[in-house]
């Protein structure tokens, strides 16, 4: 059996100290609570319809959360409607809530079936599934969330005509 060299022992001690220091610097991060407040179709401008997704994000942490990017994918009646990413988002203050608005354009070609159904039966309740990922600045971990629900698109369509 060989005895460890002093350099190896020193490197081991240094590695343990570095890992301990990093653990002390990284705060205990609680996941934010995300609620879908509304989904609506915006007045039609051009060929591709735009949708507004309003979220309420609650920060349960004792420090601000700076959102660097939010990626999302919206399915309506189990069909893809739109996907995108937003980078210009507000900071969520410590122990506070903030409204976050996402605006995305549907790709007419890929979402034709969904849009046609919404226009044909605007008073019919449609189901949605929002699959999203929030990326934070300051080396905080990413947060994935999925939300499901229903909405009636009638008001949005009346506003777009």
Beta strands, then each sheet from edge to edge (+ up, - down):
strand 1: 33-41
strand 2: 50-59
strand 3: 67-76
strand 4: 79-86
strand 5: 96-105
strand 6: 125-136
strand 7: 143-152
sheet 1: 1+ 2- 5+
sheet 2: 4+ 3- 6+ 7-
end
